[in-house]
């Protein structure tokens, strides 16, 4: 049995670790405030964990089309997503 390929970005590079991202944001003098939480799989789970945390809350949909192309869709948590319509707009 062979090892799965390492994840790669579209440009062929490897993804960065969270520490790399935070270091880069600091280099750019971009302030951050990070709230950590266990993984959640629904908007309701996220709502129950966040309490009074302000800001725009989003949901992330990690999708894979019939051709195997992967998409990350990020939208406000209260927005309904028409997956069939989205697939047509993306041409997948």
C-alpha positions in Angstrom: 0.0 0.0 0.0 1.4 3.4 -0.9 1.4 6.6 1.1 -1.1 9.2 0.0 0.4 12.2 -1.8 1.2 15.3 0.4 -1.5 18.0 0.0 -0.5 20.6 -2.5 -1.9 24.0 -3.5 -2.9 24.9 -7.0 0.6 26.4 -7.6 2.2 23.1 -6.5 3.4 24.5 -3.1 2.6 22.9 0.2 0.0 24.4 2.6 1.3 26.6 5.4 1.0 25.7 9.1 -1.1 28.0 11.3 2.1 29.3 12.9 3.4 30.5 9.5 0.1 32.4 8.9 0.2 34.1 12.3 3.9 35.0 11.8 3.2 36.5 8.4 0.3 38.5 9.8 2.5 39.8 12.6 5.2 40.8 10.0 2.5 42.8 8.2 1.4 44.4 11.5 -2.0 42.9 11.1 -3.5 42.4 14.6 -5.3 39.1 15.3 -7.6 37.7 17.9 -8.0 33.9 17.7 -10.7 32.0 19.3 -10.1 28.2 19.4 -12.8 25.6 19.6 -13.4 22.0 19.0 -14.4 21.1 15.4 -18.1 21.8 14.6 -20.1 20.5 11.7 -23.3 22.6 11.8 -24.1 26.3 12.3 -26.1 25.3 15.4 -23.1 23.7 16.9 -21.1 26.8 16.3 -23.8 29.0 17.7 -23.8 27.0 20.9 -20.1 27.4 21.4 -19.5 31.0 20.5 -21.6 32.8 23.1 -21.5 36.6 22.6 -18.6 36.6 20.1 -19.3 39.5 17.7 -18.6 39.8 14.0 -19.8 38.1 10.9 -20.2 34.4 11.4 -19.6 32.2 8.4 -20.0 28.6 7.3 -17.5 26.8 5.2 -18.6 24.2 2.6 -15.8 22.0 1.4 -17.1 20.5 -1.9 -15.8 18.1 -4.5 -17.4 18.0 -8.0 -17.8 15.1 -10.3 -14.4 15.8 -11.9 -12.7 15.6 -8.5 -12.1 19.4 -8.3 -12.4 20.7 -4.8 -14.0 24.0 -3.8 -14.1 25.9 -0.5 -17.2 28.0 -0.3 -17.4 30.5 2.5 -20.6 32.5 3.2 -22.5 34.0 6.0 -23.9 31.4 8.3 -27.5 32.3 7.6 -27.3 32.1 3.8 -28.9 29.2 2.1 -26.7 27.7 -0.6 -28.2 26.2 -3.8 -25.6 23.6 -4.5 -27.0 22.7 -7.9 -27.0 26.4 -8.9 -23.6 26.9 -7.5 -22.2 23.9 -9.5 -23.7 25.4 -12.7 -22.1 28.8 -11.9 -18.7 27.3 -11.2 -19.0 25.2 -14.4 -18.5 21.9 -12.5 
